[in-house]
């Protein structure tokens, strides 16, 4: 037991944590938190926090990923994509409506499948401006991705070109 007078610290007492990039693929997760925030540039958004399920993915369990739903202060296309993402999240957890889109508390503690991709590092003048990082690019029901049950009727439409890990990439942009 620690006391107020105990100012010592031993790094060996703290388990190492890995912030390595998650491999691309589908992960079972839980929606852990939502928060209404404002960016430095003044854009309003709802940040949704996802925790990777340690039972389905023991090697990555507990890792945290975020998704942002923008409401204003960004280009219209970003707002449209954000609204589509929120609708996909709602469909994946079978939550048709939200009482408050800025604080979607109905989503808390809900299990969801998230499609994680790796965004390449961004370079500027030969130097790394932003490191490689994970992004959430799709949402689906846990049942559809991990429990072997048929997905909800709307689920397939919400996924765009997201593919299961190891699947051949979609070429929907190519003309036949």
Protein Blocks (a to p, Z undefined) as FASTA:
>chain_A
ZZfklmbdcfklpccddfbdcdedddddddfbdcddddfkopacddddddddfklmmmlg
oiacdddddfbhpafklmmmmmmmmmmmmmmnopabafblklcmklgopacddddddddd
ddeehiafbdcddddfbdcdfklmmnopacdfklmmmnomaccehiacdfklpcZZ
